[in-house]
Every structure is written in C-alpha cells, then in structure tokens.
C-alpha cells in the first residue's frame, strides 16, 4: 500500500496510553488508512474505457445534502438513498488523566476534473504527445486532510474540513497542448463532542457533514461528486486515555457500547494488535472510523507489494491479470491516471521473489464445525439469532404481493443511489433466498440471479445480491405465508374433539 499521508500531516507528537507508555502515532495506521482512502479508486483493467471505471467513488462519499435527499429522507437526518451527506461516529473513551487530549484527523478525496486541450486550447478527449505518450480526459482525485487537537471536556469543538476550488495547468511536451485540472469547492465541517458517562468514561461523538450545495438536486451523480467528500474516514488518537473496542468492550462496558450510534461508518481500534488477549475488553490509544467494515487492529498483509485500488483486491490474481494486458491496453491505462501507471510500473518490474510471496500465507488454523443440516449457511446467517427474525421464512409486501424465500422477482435497481454493479442486472430475473433486516430498520432481499451458472454455488455459501423491496418486481403469485397470519392463535378444540 502507499506509504505515508498525502496531505495535512500532523506533527509527530508522541501519544501516551493509559499506562504511561508511548503509544503509536497516526503513522501506525497510515497503510490501512491509505487503503481505505483509495479503495475502489480505479478498478482493473485500470482503463478509462472499462465500464467499471465509468461509475467510480463508491465508499464513504458525502454529497451535498440537497442532492442526497432529493428522493426524500427516510427519517429526519437520514438520506433517502444509499448516498449520504454526513458520517457519524460514536465510541467509548476510558480516561486515565484529567488533562487527557484528543487528536482527530478527517481524510477524504476531492474530485479533480482532468481536461486535455490541444495546442489551440480546444478541449479534446485524447491527445498524442511528442514524447510518444498519450493523455486522456478523465476524473482524478486529490487527497485532503484536516486536523484538530482538543482537551477532553464536555464542550463542543467545530472545525472546517472542506477544500477551496482551484485550477492547475500543466504544459505537455513538444507544445502538443496542455492539461487543465479543475476542482470545485467542497464545503464541510466536523463537530467533536464528548459526553461523560461515568467518573472515567466518556462517549465521543464525531460528525462530519457536507455543507455545500449542488444547485440542482436532480443533477447527475457525476456532477454532484464534484462537491462531495470521497472515501471519507476519521483517525482518532488520545493522550492520557484509551479507546474501548465496540467489538469487544468487555462485560462491564457492553451496554455502553451498544448505546453508541454510528451512521455510514464503522469505528475499530487502530495500531498493532495487543500481545495477549485482554481479560476485560480490548483498548487502544488509536481508532480508525472507516466507511468499510474492518476488524479491530486492521493491517495490510506484509506480502502486498502495493495498492491495486481494486475493491476486495486479491493481489496475486490482479497482478497476473495486469501482466496479461496488451501493450495497447497498458498504453491506455497509463494515459488514464498516474496511479494506474504506477501499478503497471510496479508489476512490470516486480522481482520473482516478491511475486512468489503473493501466493498467500496461512495465518491461523482451526477445526471446522460439522454441518448440522444439509444446507450450510455462512457464520453471519444464524436462524433465530435475533428475536423475531428468521431470514429464511420472513417475508415482505411488494406491490401487494408477499415476497420471501423462493419468490421469483425481476430486478429493477434504482436509477440513482444504487450500487454500480447492480445496474448491470436491470431486467434480469432472480430468486429471493432470504429477507434481512439491518440495524437501521431497513429491509433487504438477498437474491440469486436465475441465469447465473454459479447461482446454486452462491446460495450454498451465502454470496447474494441485495436489493431493497422497491427495487424488485414480483413475478406472478406467491405461496409465501403471511407471518402475521401464521402467528394468530388457532381456535381451541371443539367439545367433540376434546
């Protein structure tokens, strides 16, 4: 992964954890934080012409509120689409000294439009330069960061995290033309609030919101992105205190951890993992609040030779695929984005011993649990794990038709706010496998696509496509029972039956 922070680097002031020992600085999380920042920045095969790279920027995008709520909010302050205008992080902080200090860094990408112009100043889509290279008009992004240091008190601290508009010009070799990079203003702010829960326990709230405006709430997503914060995430460090894990808070703080509300982000402990398993919950002087779900103490695999920017990347497979690109495809990738050129250079010059390490490593082994039924479900799918919820038998009304496990549907993903990959499934037929409810109270249908040759395999190990009920069209009738009707008590036996 790329090393270091690109912008807004804070002074390397040493933190001190609750025991008085020096704690790691933000640099201890730089590799993981940069992986979050550039996750999905550019997808293989790293070319502008690839359909995958025409719908970029999928993680941690904070749009102006007028655009994000154009379809109407689901509830007060909550966006009506998959896109949001804010992030909210809440975490627990155990204080060891009265003069505890909190350090906060908000990082994101600001969209930058790269326009190629010929020698006469006319905008063009591509341009061959005198040195044999090619330049393409495309969208880039600039890394931004804003820092705040504050004493831990019960007050409110607000600071600006936006970036101004700007224009940069680069002359091309041999007078072939120039590149003009333009950035629109991004207006945003972050508010830090600490709430005392006990003598030495605080709840820390960090809320970053886009305060800008698109002007036209119905503008295309590409235009709204120019005023958005992309891949937004927050780094937190403390001096004289420690963050408590929300994943493993320990018995004493379990209820306090459940009371933390996080919207569009997932806070986890940062830095290296502890040497031994704690008896009373995990804690650290560092915390990363990411739009991507991560475990406590996430780390980049030491075998990874560099960032491939590909969501869910698998280094060996992507490296092999990149090696097989034709010279013409590589030429286009290099012209698409400087980061794509870096990937190609790294792959083309990779030593054999580095490539061999990409084959993978076994970090731990454990006994496999025997299947209790012929249908094996993934660990996260536990029938009856939540009171009153059963994914396999629950159902939901869609257009007056009750839809649940086994129901045939036609996929109609939303025109805006939907996952980019879902747009390839418009009009396809699918079968509902389960009905899931998330922690925000939303309902999602897990489906397998009917003409997918691997549909049965996907269903076996729990890899589904997920759609909201209003994104599917029921096909024909259904024999899915109404759970409410099924729950009605049956009449008692007649005297003769008794």
Secondary structure as UniProt FT lines:
FT   STRAND          15..16
FT   TURN            18..19
FT   STRAND          22..23
FT   HELIX           26..29
FT   HELIX           30..38
FT   TURN            39..40
FT   TURN            44..45
FT   TURN            48..49
FT   HELIX           51..54
FT   HELIX           65..68
FT   TURN            69..71
FT   TURN            76..77
FT   STRAND          86..95
FT   TURN            98..99
FT   STRAND          101..118
FT   TURN            119..120
FT   STRAND          123..124
FT   STRAND          126..128
FT   TURN            130..131
FT   STRAND          134..136
FT   STRAND          138..151
FT   STRAND          156..160
FT   STRAND          166..171
FT   HELIX           173..175
FT   STRAND          177..183
FT   STRAND          188..196
FT   STRAND          201..210
FT   TURN            217..218
FT   HELIX           221..224
FT   HELIX           225..227
FT   STRAND          229..239
FT   STRAND          241..244
FT   HELIX           251..253
FT   HELIX           254..258
FT   STRAND          266..269
FT   STRAND          283..284
FT   STRAND          286..290
FT   TURN            296..297
FT   TURN            302..303
FT   TURN            311..312
FT   HELIX           315..323
FT   HELIX           327..336
FT   HELIX           338..348
FT   HELIX           352..357
FT   TURN            358..359
FT   TURN            379..380
FT   TURN            383..384
FT   TURN            387..388
FT   TURN            391..393
FT   STRAND          395..398
FT   TURN            399..400
FT   STRAND          401..404
FT   TURN            405..406
FT   STRAND          408..411
FT   HELIX           420..425
FT   TURN            426..427
FT   STRAND          429..437
FT   TURN            439..440
FT   STRAND          443..449
FT   TURN            450..451
FT   TURN            453..454
FT   HELIX           455..461
FT   STRAND          465..467
FT   HELIX           469..471
FT   STRAND          472..474
FT   HELIX           483..487
FT   TURN            495..497
//
